[in-house]
């Protein structure tokens, strides 16, 4: 789910920040911030420092290293996968992004 949320946020960001239809759109920062807030409420972390800090706290409190390493890998790799999917999908979603 982390990769899907990252892909959705990156697609919104790329569309609003770089799309031809949104040039001069004064509320683009608001749209990007609102989408980021919505994704955070759904459950996306997006920040490897947050997950590393929470996993270290779990390790110190007795959570163990075996249970935390798969979670660390998911939260470190998934944002990159989501960003790649969003960047790769942009030419298919918008006509002005077509490669000539």
C-alpha positions in Angstrom: 0.0 0.0 0.0 3.0 2.3 0.6 4.0 2.1 -3.1 0.4 2.8 -4.2 0.1 5.8 -2.0 3.5 7.1 -3.1 2.5 6.6 -6.7 -0.8 8.5 -6.2 0.9 11.4 -4.4 3.7 11.6 -7.0 1.2 11.6 -9.9 -0.8 14.4 -8.2 2.4 16.4 -7.6 3.7 15.9 -11.2 0.3 16.8 -12.7 -0.3 19.9 -10.6 3.3 21.2 -10.6 4.2 20.5 -14.2 1.0 20.0 -16.1 0.2 22.5 -18.9 -3.4 22.8 -17.7 -2.3 24.0 -14.2 0.1 26.7 -15.3 -0.8 29.9 -13.3 -3.0 27.9 -11.0 -2.7 29.8 -7.7 -3.8 26.9 -5.5 -1.3 24.3 -6.7 0.5 24.3 -3.3 -2.8 23.8 -1.5 -3.7 20.9 -3.7 -0.3 19.2 -3.2 -0.4 19.8 0.6 -4.0 18.5 0.8 -3.1 15.4 -1.1 -0.1 14.8 1.1 -2.2 15.2 4.2 -4.8 12.8 2.9 -2.2 10.2 2.1 -0.7 10.6 5.6 -4.2 10.1 7.1 -4.6 7.0 5.0 -1.4 5.5 6.4 1.5 6.4 4.2 4.8 7.4 5.9 6.9 8.6 2.9 9.8 9.5 5.2 12.4 6.8 5.8 13.6 8.6 8.9 10.2 8.2 10.5 10.1 4.4 9.9 13.8 4.0 10.9 13.2 5.9 14.2 10.0 3.9 15.0 11.8 0.6 14.3 14.7 1.6 16.5 12.3 2.5 19.3 10.7 -0.9 18.8 14.1 -2.6 18.9 15.1 -0.8 22.1 11.8 -1.6 23.8 12.2 -5.3 23.1 10.5 -5.7 19.7 13.4 -7.6 18.3 15.3 -7.3 15.1 13.6 -10.1 13.2 10.2 -8.5 13.2 11.5 -5.1 12.2 13.8 -5.8 9.2 11.1 -6.8 6.7 9.1 -3.7 7.7 12.2 -1.5 7.2 12.8 -3.0 3.7 9.2 -2.4 2.7 9.2 1.2 3.8 12.5 2.0 2.2 11.9 0.3 -1.1 8.2 1.0 -1.7 8.4 4.8 -2.1 11.0 4.3 -4.8 8.7 1.8 -6.6 5.7 4.2 -6.3 7.7 7.1 -7.6 8.9 5.1 -10.6 5.4 4.0 -11.4 4.1 7.5 -11.2 6.9 8.9 -13.4 6.5 6.1 -15.9 2.7 6.5 -16.1 2.7 10.3 -16.7 3.0 10.1 -20.5 0.1 7.7 -20.6 -2.1 9.9 -18.3 -1.4 13.3 -20.0 -1.1 14.1 -23.7 1.4 16.9 -23.2 3.9 14.5 -21.6 4.1 12.3 -24.8 7.7 11.5 -25.8 8.3 12.6 -29.4 
